[in-house]
Amino acid sequence: MTVITPIIATSSAPQGRSDLWNHSVPIWAPVNDPVDWKDCNLELTVVRSQVRQTGDKPVVGAGMDVPGARRVCLLFRCPDSRNGYEWTIDPEAGELVADVRRNDVVQRIGSAAWQVDSDPEVHVTVMLRDDTITTIIQGHEVSVIHDETWRADGWRGNDVGLGAPANARSLVSGLSVTDPAGRVLWTLGETSLLDCGDVDDDGRFLVAERSHGLTSNGAAWAFLHKEFMLDPRRVVAKARLYVTASSPEPARQFVYRIGVNGTAVGNGPVRSVGDETRYDVYDVTESLRCGEQASGDKISDGIPNCIGIQAWTTSDQRVQAELHVVYEDGGHLTIGTDSTWRALDGTAVYGPAGSIGTGYYAAPRENLRGDRYPWGFDAPGFDEARHERIAGGDLRWCQAVERPAFDRDRLLMNPGRNVIIERCEPVHVERFGDASPRGVIRLDFGKTLVGGVEIPWPSSVPANQSEVVIRYGELSEADGSPRWRTNAGNHYCDTWSLGSESAGQIGVTWGLRVFRYVEIEGLPSDFDLRTIRGIGHVYPLYADDLDGSVAMCSDDDDLNRIVTFCRNTMEQINGNLLVDSWNREREPYEADAYLQARCNAAISADVSLADYSLDYLLERRTWPTEWPFYLVLMARDQYLRSGDVDRLRARYDRLRQLLPTRWLDPNTGLICKDFGNDGTGSRMDYDIVDWPPSERDGYRFGPVNTVVNAVAYGAYRAMAEIDEVLGTPGREYASIADRLRASINRLLWDDDARAYADGLDRYGRRLGHHAAHASAFAVSMGVADGPKARAAARMLADRGMVVSVYAAPFLLEAMMIGGQTDAAYDLLTGSGLRSWNGMIRQGAGSTMEAWSETLKPNVSCAHPWSASPLFIVVELLAGIRSTSGGFRTFDIAPSLPGQLDRLDVTLPTILGNITVNQRRRGIDGAEGGVVDMHIVVPAGATATLRRPGSRSDETLPPGTYDLTIQGRI
């Protein structure tokens, strides 16, 4: 695996320097060939009935089960994506809201309502005549509005399109544009798609949440570049490139990809926590051309250099960059984006081709026209006139358009590490159809990548434009082809049309596809397959750690295979935000982020990724009742990893608001809710317990839910610990936690079943069911005392893996706490339906969101939070846990299962690496044997070795220790 660029991402930036952003303005490309439909009629048909989620088989792209989830926006008279009219239609409520948009500022100009009938579809006609806009719904005129803002004859460009607001995913069965005489000008279809969605299996167009798409593409694709000169008489000491853009929300991914002198530098920005805009900083000193690098140039006027940006978004299209060069003699040079930059509307290069995304986001399918792509536009000497001549008359380079300024006070640096681009060789390549000049090539990269492919084109390409189709999939079909129509709802298929101008160039996917398997159709039969690479957008976990020194190794091949599988997952698919998956949703969830942070912490000392994601989620909570509680646990854990008291204090008030104090029953001290306890999902403050519902082990819901109460206890206990760290006396969290624990054990523990009941009914009676989840969460969160933990663990061991991959680490932890380490280890390394080995056997390249597609038909195979074996090994088998901020003190409480004779673990921390190696020898029955331990405690830390069965612990100052422990540990 090689990195495309030698650029080292940096987090050091002069955040407070007064000259930053003084020398640039946001820019974009103007629309090259705007649609000019003036007076016309729009005919829209919207699917009215809400598609409900059934739980066992959630509908791909289904809206949230809330009012307004089927809203659709009809866009018209749009000069570009920031301006025009926006009619929001709610087909379920029978409501119309009419807005006018000017530079993304929305103003209400009208509203209307109609009587909802039994028709499963809503038929909308909008008639545009001069300054009059008439709306007809279900055959009845509901609105006539006069507005001259975007009068048809006043603007160059009168485009139409579709969109959807937040928390809405709509289905459209038809959209067409006709002139007043009824002549069809444009119709939505397979060959005329919009970038705001894609066609579903029933031929309907699914409009993604928070998306906009125009028929002309609205310059969604933009190419921007600037050539500049460096003084040949001076030596560059340092060069920093600052870049930001808007908006990453429609695609939930980066907006820009920037290069310097033909070398890729990076992409961004990360999605914002609130109303701020994030910028990235890159050290580009080594990428600039100066001195001997430019010895062949005519340098009398300076040494030519170039910055190039390729960007895509359908909303708030702005990109801003500043290059700050410092010479060794102390001189400065600043290059910033402005109207002197050259720009190209990329519509003619890609064109509207639909989205690869699901109902949660819209990201562009990349149907690349190789004869029109501006090859080398980010390098000095790019010839715009030649490019225009070859590409044809409808493609024009021009001055960039300056856009409204970002709020300088809300331009904040990305606190995380910059995502880097890695090139990966396939582990297996196979060619089919060698007798045909357009055969099929299938590649297996052996692990999941988030990115695309790199294909070096041969030195000669047929003038008739050879067409290459690229399909990506997380899993493969029975015939070996990638499942490019993924279970999660993504459609990963791009078509690249080549031409003579593509000869000798390197085609690279711009955006994000999530895949292990690739099929390429159309390459010449003599193409050198060894040159194809996978492209991964990777968060550099090991930037500050000694890569290779982090170890998790044992004498069990099953455990080693699972650890490698999980570690590959974390290394490849973290991204710049702890999202549920980069496949279906690209959105963080609290419980997922909590687990993913623990997975990352098992192999990396980086805390910035989890810190930023925690702050993001503090502003954007999701629906399940108990999941916000995990943010309190996560905040406590982040402090234990980093020792950052100031950040903990800054989060304190937000964390307090997440606690379920309003639901505390004064009589019992338990969390008691009179709603959201029927097992349904996707509604705010509804209990989830586990997902999908088929993995709940028959869990019975009631006003008092044991899992909700157990996680709440963990959060209150963590908040009490935070109070101790911050010295905030007077808080009641410790006493609330104590009473909650006592009440759970008194009212929810069932002595006869030797397990915790699922909850209480509305009369306060225990529900007559004992799902594994109730005991697993109660024990893992610290509710159970010793006898109850041991009894519950025996029950869980008898039941086996009857929970989802999300709940699995809590079940395994509960079993180990209760003394069932060997049984837990069998589940950890098992190979049945519900196992990590089972995921590997199914051909997944990274950990899955469910054990199998038979258990969750719309399963995605790229969910990093399910790589929990990593922290199970570190925290439970090696027993390494921080007990004070920044690992200044930590425990070592090993629990070596009987199936292992050797386990080596090295854990990176901000103080250095902790090593705990265990070797078993001379086993003599269940209680005999000797374990030799090799322990390394880094400088600045103190370890406490907690020997099993011993009443005295051993304190280990910094140093290296070789110890022997008698008996089982």
N, C-alpha and C positions, 0 to 999 in steps of 0.2 A: 504494500500500500504506500503510495507516494503522494505528497502534497503538491498540488498544482503550482502554488506560488511560494517562494521563500519568504514572503512578507510575514513578519511576526506581529500578530495582533497585540495592541497595547491598550491598557485601561488607563494609562496615565494621560491626563489631558488638563490643560489650563482652564478648568471650569470657571474660574473667576477672572480670567484675563479680559481686559476691557476691549481688546481689538478683535476678539473672536466674533464672527458673523457681521463685522463692520464692512467687509469687502465683498459681499455677495448678496444675492436676492434669490428667492425661489423661482424656478423656471420650469417649463414643460414645452412640448412640441405643439405647434398649432395644428388644428385639423386640416389635413391636406386637401381633401376633396369632399366637403360637407354635403350631406343630403339636403336638397332644397325643395321639400314638399311644402308648399304654401297652403292654399286652401285644399283640404282633403278630408276624408272620413276615416276614422279608426274603428275597426271592428274587433272587439276582444271578447273571448269566452273563457270564463273562470270556473273551475270546479268548486262548487259551493260546499259540499259536505266535508266536514273535518275528518281526516284519516286518523283514527284513534290508535294508540299503541296498545297492543294486547299483552305486552310483557313477555310471554314465552317466545313470541316471534315479532319483535318490534318492526314496524314498517320503515323501510329505508327512506330517509328524508321526511318522515312524518313531522308535522309541526308539534310544538309543545301543546299539551292539553290545556290550553288557556284561551280566554276570549281574544279574538283578533289574530289567531295563529294562521289564518288563511288569507290575510291581507295581501294585496298586490298593488304595485304602483305602476300606473300607465304614464309614460313620459312622452312629451311631444313638444314641438317647436323648441328644440334644444340646440342652441348654437354649439354647445359642447357639454361635457359631463357635469359642469358646475352650474349650468344655467338652463332655464326652460320651465315648463309647466309639469306639475306632478299631481296626478289624480290618484289618491289612495282609496281603494275599493275593498270593503269588508263584505264578502259574499255571504257570510253567516249572519252578521248583524244587520245587513241591509243598510249600510252607511257609506257615504261618499264624503271625502275631505279633499277640497281643492286648494292647492298651494302653488305659489310661484317661487322659483328659486333663482337668486341672483348671487353669483360668486359664493355658492353654497350657503347663503343665508336664506332661510325659508320663511315666507310670509303667507298666512292664511288669507284666501280671497273668497272662500265660499264653502258651503257644505250642503248635503242633501240626504234624504233617507227614502227608502222605498219599502213596500210590503214584501216580506220574504215569502215566497210560495214554495211549492213542493218540487219544483224543477231542480234537478241535481246540478245544473249549471246556470250561471248568471251571464246573460248576454248584454254587452255594453257597446254602445255606439257613441262616439264623440265626433261631432261635426265642427270643423274649423272653417270659419268664414270671416276674413278680415280680423276685426277685434272681438268677434262674437264666438263663444265656445258653448255649444249646446250638447248636453249629455242625455242620452236616452238609455234606460235600463229596463230590461224585460218588456220592451215595447212602449214604455211610458217615459215621456219627457220629465226629468227630475230636476234639471238645472239649466239655466241660461246665464252665462257670465260674460260681461264685457270687460276686457282688460287689454291695454295696449303695451304692456311691458315687453312682450316678445311677439309683437305684431308681425305677421308673415312677411311684409314687404320691407321691414326695417333691419333685417339681419341676414348675414350670409350664413346659411345653415339652418334648416328647420327639421331636425332629426326626430325620430320616435324611438321608443324602446320600452323596456320593462325593468322593474326592480321590486325589492321587498324591504320593509323596515326590519328593525330588530325583533326577534322572537316571532317571526313569521316566515313560513315557507309555503309558497303557493303553487298550485298546479293550473296551468293554462292549456286549454285544448285547442286554442286558435287565436291568432292575431294577424290582421291584414291591414294594409293601407290602400285606399282607392281614391281616385280623383273624384270631383263632384259628379262626373258623368258615369261613375261606376267602374272605370277601367282600373284593374288591379295594378298597383305600383310595386307592392312588396308583400310577401306572405312568409310568416314564420314556418320553417320546416327544416328537414335534415340538411339541406344545402344552404340554408340561410338562417343560421342560428345566432343567438346573442350570447355574449360572454358572461351573462348573469346566471346561467344555468345550463341544463342539458335535457335531452329527451329521455323519458323513462321507458320501461319495457312495454308500456301500453301506448306509446306514441305521444304522450302528453309532455309538455315542457315544464320542468320543475325549476322554479325560480328560487334561488338560494337566499338565505337570510342576509340582510345588510348588503344587498347587491344592486348594481345598476348596469344595464347593458343597452347600448344604442346600436342602430343598424349600421352606422358608419364606423362603429367601434370607438368613436369619440376620442381618437388619439389615445386609446388606452395603452397602446405600445408607443414608447418614445425612445428615440436614439439621440443622444446629446454628446457633443465633443468640443474640445477646445485645444488648439495647438498653441504652444507658448515657447519662449526662448529662455534658456539659462545662460548667464554670463560665462563665456569660456575662460575668462581670466580668474575666476573665483572657484573655490572648492566648497561643495555643499557639506555642511557639518551635520545638519539634521533637517528632515522634512516630515511634516505631519499633515495628513489629509483628514479633514472633518466633513462628515456627510450625514444628511438627514433627508427624510422624504415623508410624504403622506399620500394616501392613507393605506396602511397595511391591513385594515379591517376587512374589506371585501373578500380577500383571499386568505386572510389570517396567515400571512407569510410576508417575506421581505418585499419591498417595492423596487429597490434599485440593485443592480450589479455594476460595480465600478471597476475599471481597469486603468492602469498607467503604462503607457508605452507597450501596449499589447499584452501585458501581464495582468491576470485577474488579481484583484486586491481583496475584495470582500463584497458582502451584500447585507442589506438591512432596510429599515431599522427594526428593532424589536417593537412589538405592540406596546402601547403606552399603558401605564397603570390607571391614569385618570385623564385630565385634560392637557397634560404635558405632551411634548413631542421629544422623542429620544434621538440622539445622534451618536454616531460611531466614530472612533478615532483609529487611524492606521499609520503605522510607521512605514513610509515609502521612500526612505533615504536611498536604499539600494536599488530601487526601481527607476530612479531618475537617470537620464543620460547626460553624462558630463565627462570631461577629460578624455581619457583614452577610449572610452566607450563610443565617443562621437568623432574619433580621429578621421573617419572617412567622410565626414560631412563638411560642407562649406560653412564655416563657423564665424565668418566675419560679422554676421548679425546676431550671433548667438547659437546655442545648441538647441535644436528642436526637440521638444517633448510634447506629449499629448495625454489628456485625460478623456476617457470615454465612459459614458453611462448608458446602460440599457435598462429601461424601467417599464413597469406595468402596474396599473391600478385603474379602477373604474370610478374612484371617488376621491375628491379633493386632490387633484393631480398636481403635486409640487415636489420638486427635488432641489436641494440646496447643498453646495459643496464649497469648501475653502481649502486650498493648499497653502500651507505656511512653510516657506523655505528659509533656513538660516544658514548663511555662509560662515566659513571659518573666521573671516575677518570681522564678523559681527553684523554684517549687512543682512537685510531681509528682502524677501520677495513673496507677495501674496497673489494668488490666482483664485478668483471666485466666480461662481455662476452668475451670469447676467445676460442681457440681450445680445452681447457679442458672441455668445456661444452659438454654435450651429446646431440645428435641430431637424429631425426627420420624424414625421408621423409614420409609425410602424404598421399601420393598417395594411398597406400594400405588401408588407413583408410577411405578416402572419394572417391578418384578416380575422373577422369574427368566426370562430369555429366551435363555440360552445365551451362548456366548463368540464374540467376533470373532477370537480368536487361533487359533494352531496348537497342536500338541502341546507347544510349548515354554513357553507361558504361557496364562493365561485372563484375558481382559478383557471387560467386559460389553457385550453388545449393548444399545443404548439404545432400548427400546420405550417411549416416553414417553407417559404419560397426562396430556394438557394440562389436563383438568378437575381433576386432583389435584396437579399441580405447585404448590409454594408460591411463586408469582410474587411477587417483591418481598420475600422473607423476609430478605434482607440489607440492607434499608433501614429507617429508622425508621417506626414506625406500622403495621407489619405486623399484621393482625388474625387471630390464630390461630383464634378461635371461628368467624369467618366462613369461614375456609378449611376447618375441620372440617365445618361445616354444608353447604357446597357439595360437598365431596368425598365425603361419605357417612360412615356410622357406623363403618367399619372403619379410619379414619384418625384418629389422636389425637396431639396435641402433649402433651409431658410433660417432666418434669425429665430432664436428661441423666444418664446413668449414669457414675459415676466409675470409672475403670479403674486397674490397677496402675501405679505410678509408673515412669517411665524411670529408668535409672541415671544420676544427675546427672553422674557422672564420665565417662560415655560419651556425653553429649550434646554434639556437636561441630558447629560451624558449617560449612555448605556453603562450601568455599573458592572455588567457581566463581561465575560471574555467574548471576543469576536468569533463568530462561527467561521471555520476554515473549510476549504474545499479539498477533498481527498480523492485521488484516483485509485481505483481498485481493479485488479485483474480478476477475470472470471476463474472459477475453479474447474469449470467444465464448459466446453464449447462443442456443439454438434451441428453439422450442416445437413440439410435435407434438399433433395431435388437438384443434385449436382448437374444432371443432364440439362437443366434449364438455365438460361442466362440470368434468371431472377429467382434464385433459390431462397430457402428459408434457413435462417441461422438461429439456434437457440442457445442461450447462455445462462449459466447458473453461477451466481456470485457467492454462493455458500452462506451468505448472511444478508440481512435486510439492509438496504441503503435508502436514504432519503435524498433524492436528487434526480439523476437521470443517467445518460450515457454520453460518452465522447467517441466520435467516429472520425478518424482522419480520412478524408476523401482521397481517392487515387489522383494521380497527376493529370489524368484525362477523364472527363465525364462527358457522355454523349450529349450532343447539342439538343436533342429532343427531350431533355430533362428526365432522367431516370427518377422514378418515384420510389422512395423508401418508406415503408410502414414499420413503426416501432411500437411494440406492445409490451407492457410491463405488468407483472402480477406478483402478489405476495405468495401465492400458492400456484402449483401447476395442475393442469388437468390430467386425466388418465393418459392422454396421448403425448404428454410432455410439454404441451404448449402452455404459456402463462395464462392464468385466469385474469385477463385484463379487465373484464367486467367484474370487479371485486365483490365479495360478499357484503362489504361495507357500503357499496353503492357508487364507488368511484369508477370512472371509465378511463383507463390509462392507455390511450392509443393516439399517437402522433403520426402525421404524414409529412415527410420532408421531400419536397420536389427539388431535385438538383438541376444544375445547368453548368455550362462551361465555366462560369465564374466561380463555381464551387470547387473546381479542380485544385487539389493541393491544400485546401482549407481544412479546418477541424470543426466539425459540427458538434455543438455542445447543447444539451438541454438547459434551458434557462431556469425553469421553476422546479417544483418539488413533486416527484412521484415516489411512492413508497413501494418497494419491490425487492424481490430476491431473483426473480426469473425474468428474462427478456427474450423476446422473439423479434428478429429483424428480417423483414421480407423485402427483396428487391436489390440487394447488393450483388455486384457482378460475381460470377462464379470463381474468378481468380482473385477476389479480394482477400487480403491478408488478415485473417481473423484474429491474429495475435495482437493487432494494434487497437482493438476495441477495449475501452475501459468503462467501468462504472464510475459515476460521479456521486460522491456523498457529501452532504452539507453537515459538518460535524462540529459539535461543541467540544473544545479541547479540554477535556477533564484533567489532563496531566501537564498542563502548561507550567505549573509550579512544582510538580512532583517528579520523582525519578521514575520515568516510565520503564517498566520491566522489573522494578524492585517490589512492586505491589504483587503479593503472591497469595494464592489460595490453592493449595495442592494437597492431595491425599493419596492413599493407596487404593482408593476405590474409583474405578474407571467411570462408573455411573455418576458419581458426584463430580468428578473432574469435567465430564462432558456437560453436565448441567451448568456448572459454574462458568465454563467457557461460553456456552450458549447465552447465559444471562449477561456476562461481561461484554460480549459482542453487542448485545442489545443496548446496553448503556453507552458504549463508546460510539455507536452509530446513530441512534435515533433520539438523543436528548433534545437537540435543537436549542434555541435561545430562550425557551420558555417551557416549563414543565406541563406540557399539554397531555391530555388523555391519549391522543394518538395524532400523528401527522397525516392520518389517512381520512377517517370519517369526519371528525369534528374539529380537530385542531384547536381545542379549547381546554384550559385547565379546569380540573375539579379538585375539591379540597382533599378528599380521601386519597385520590390517585397521586396528587402532588406530595402528600405526606409519605406515602409508600415509596414513590420515586426518589424523594430526597434521601430516604434511608438507603435505598439501593445505591445511589451515587456516593453517599458517604462511606459505603463499604469498600470503595475502590479509589476514592479521590478526596483530597483535602479541600477542594473548591467548595466555597459556601455561597458565592455570589449568585449562581443560577437559582438555587433554592430560595435565597433571600429575595430576589426580585420577583419570583413566582409567588412567594408568600404575600408580598405587598400587593401584587396584582389581584390575588384572590380576596384580600381584605376589602377590596373595592368592588369585587364582582362575584358575589356569592352565588352558588348554584342551589338546586331545589331540595335535595334530601334533608330531612330534619337534622340528622346527626353529623352530616359532613362538615359544616362549619366548625364543629367542636375540634376536628382534627387540626385546624389552624392553630389552636392554642397549644396542642401537643407539638406541632411543627415549630412554633416560635420558641418553645422551651428547648427543643432539640437543637435548633439553630444556635441558640446561645451556648449550649453545652459544647457545640462543635467550634464556634468562633470566639466565644468570650466577649462578644460585642454588647456591652451593657447599654450603650446609648441607643442602639437600634431596638433593643428590647423595650426600653423605656418609651421610645417614640411610638411603638405599636400598642402600648398598654391599653389605652382607652378603647381602641378598636377591638382588641381581644376581649375585653370585658363585655362588649356588646354582643359577642357571639355566644356567650353562655346562656343556657336556657332557664335563667332564673325566673322568668315570667311564668314558666310552666311547673314550678316547684309546688307540690301539694303541701300546704302547711300541716296537714294532719299526719302524712306519712313521710314527708321529706323526699318522695319520689317524683320523677318527671312524669306528669300526667297530662295528656292532651285529649281533647274531645273531638279532634278532627285529624285527618291525614294518617289514619291508622287502619286503612282498609287494604293495604298491599298494592294499591295502584301507584303509578309513578308519573314523573315529569310535571308535578305540581308543587308549588312552593310549600315547604315545611311538611311534606309527606314522608313518612318513615320508609327507609329503603331496605335495611337489614342486609340484603345481598342482591346481586344482579347477575344474570337474568333471574326472574322470579322462579324459574324451574330449579334453581340451585339453592332454594331456601330451606330444603329439608322439611317441607311441610309446615314451616313456621306459621304460628297463629298470631295475628295482630290483635291488639287491644289498646285501650287508653293508656295503660302502663306497658311499655315495651322494654324487655330486659336488655336488649342490645343497645337501644337508645340510652337507657339509664347507665349501662356500663361505660359507654364511650363518654357520656356526660361526666361520670365520676372521674375518668382519666383526665378530662379537660379541667375540672375543678381542682383536682390534685395538682396538675401542672400549673394552674394559675396561682395556687398557694405557694408553689416553689418559686414562681416568678416574683411574687410578693416578697419572699425572703431575700432574693437576689437584689431587688430594687429597694428594699427597706421601706416598704409601704405598709405600716401597721394599720390596724383598724379594719382591714378587709375581712370578710366573713367566709372566704373561699375554703379555707382549711376546715372550718366547722361544717360548712355545707357538704364538703366532700366526705367528712367523717360520718355525718348523719345519713348521707346517701348510701354509703357503703354498708352501714349497719342495717338500713332498711332493705336494701337489695338482699342481703344475707338472711334477714328475718322473714321477709314476705315472699321472696321469689325462689329461695332455695327449697327444694323438695327432698326431704330426708328419705322418703320411700323410694324415689327414683334415683337418688344419689346424683342429682343434676339440677340445674336451674331451669325453671319453667320459662316459657316464652314471654309471659307477662301476666297482667291482671285484667279481669273484665271490668265493666263499669260498676259492678257491685263490690269490687275489691277482692274477688275470688281468683285464685291461681288458675290460669288457663291450663287445661288438661293436656298439655303437649310440651315436649322437651326437645326441641330442635338442637342440633349440635351448636348452632350459632350462639344460643343463649349462654351455654357454659363456656364456649371458646372465648367470647368477648369478655365475659365476667372474669375469667381467670387471667387472660392476657392483660387486661387493664388494671389488674391488681385488686379486684374486689374480693376475691375468695381468700380465706385463710388457708393454712396448711392442709388440714383434713379435707376441707371442701375441694381444694385444688387437686389433691391426690384422687379423690373419688371422681371428680369430674373428668380428670385426665384418663382414668381407667375407662369411663364410659366413652370418651372420644376415641380412645384407642380401639375399642370394640366396634365403633361405628365406622371408622375409616374416613377416607376423603369424601365427604358428602356435601362439601361446600364449593363455592366458586374459587377461581384463582385469586380473586380479591380477598376473600375471607380466609384463604388457606394459610397465610403467615400467622394470623391470629390463632387459628386452630393448632398449628404446629407449636407456636410459642406456649399456648396453654398446656399442651401435652408435655412439653419439656419442663415447664414450671412445676407440673404435677408429678414429675418423676418418670414419665413415659418417653424418655429420650430415644430408646431403641425403636419403639413403635413409630414415633414421629419421623425418625430417620428413614424407616421403610417407606413411609408416605412421601417423604422428600425425594427419594431416589427411585420410587416405584416406576412402573412402566404401563400402568393401566390407563383407562379412559381419562381419569382425572390425574394427570401427572405432567411434569415438565418433560420427561422422556417421551411422553405421548405427543407433545407439541413437536419435538424434534422428529419423531417418526412420521408425523403428518407432512413434513417438508417445510415447516415454518422457518424463516430465517431469523426470527426474533420472537420474544415472548408474546403470547396471544392474550386477548382480553377475556377469553373463555377457554376452557379445556379443549373444546372441539366444536366444529360447526354443527355437529349433531345436537349439541346442547344449546347453541346460539347461532341460528342460521345466518345472521348478518355479522358474523364474527370478523374482527380485524386482527391481523397477525403482527401488529407492530405497536404494542403497548408496554412501554418501559417500566411502568409501575408494577407489572407482574413478574419482574425479575427478582422477586423477594428472596430466593435462595441465597443471594449474595449477603444480605444482612442477617439472614438466619445463621449462616456459617460464622460470620464475624461476631455478632452480638450474643448468640446462644451457644454454638459449638465451641468457639474460642472464648466466648464470655467477655468480650471487650466492650465496656460501656463507660462513656464519660460521666463523671459525677460532679464536675464543676466546670466553669466556663473555659473554653479553649483547651480542654483535656489537661488542665493543670493537675487534676486528680482524676484517676479512672480506676474502675474495677476490672479484675481478671477473674472470672468465675467460670472456668471451663466445664464443658459437659460433653466428654468424648463418648460417642455411642459405641456399643460393643461391636458393631460391624466394622469399625475403623481401628487400625493399628497406628496410623500416621495421619496427622493433619497439621499443615503449616499455613499460618496466616500472618501476613504483614499488612498493617493498616496505616495508610498515610493520614497524618493530622497536621494542623498548622504548626505544631511544635517539632514535627519530624515523624519518622515511621515507628510504629509500635509492632513488635514481633512477638507472636506466641506460637511456638512450635511444640507439638505433642507427639511422643513416641510411646507406644504401649509394648511391654515385654513381660513375659512370664505370666500370662493369664492363667488363673487357677480358679475357675468357677466364676459366678456372677459377682462375687465380692472380692476376688483376689486380684493379683497382678500388680504391676508397677508401671507408672507413667512418668517418663522423663520429659521435663519441660525446659525449653530454651526460650528465655524472655528477654526482650530489649525494651527498656524504658527510656524515651528520649529526654534530652536535656530540658529542664524546666517543668518536668512532670513528675508526679509521684503515683505509683500504682499500689493498689491493695489486692493482694492475691487471696481470694476467698476459697480455701480448700474445702472440698465437700466433706461433710461429716465432722469438720473440726470446729471447735468453739472459739478458736483464736485465729484471727486473720494475720497476714504477714505484709508489712509495709515495705515497698521496694522503691528506694530513691533512684534517680537516673543511673543507668548502667546496664550491664549484661549479666544475666543470671542463668545458671544451669541447676535445676532443682529436680527432686524426685518426690512423687506423690504415691503413697500406697493405696491400693484398692481402686475401685471404680470412681471415675470422675464424670 
